[in-house]
Amino acid sequence: MKILRAALILLASLEGGWITFDGAHALHTGEYLKPRLGAYGGRVGEWTRVASALGAISAYAPGAGWAWWALFVFAGRRDT
């Protein structure tokens, strides 16, 4: 059981680290890291089709400022 817990913590830490790194890179350069070769060469990946189909908008899309504003408002809100 301790090995499973350690493996899950390690995998979650690696995934969280990658997401943080890729997000920081996107904020700095304006685009996410993408593969150069293969089926998805130069593209972000298939998940973008799913996100678009569900109505998700890009954080960098014009007019998406309201989404960032709402995020900060609700993140700072304290319910007592």
Order of alpha helices (4+ residues) and beta strands (2+ residues): alpha-alpha-alpha
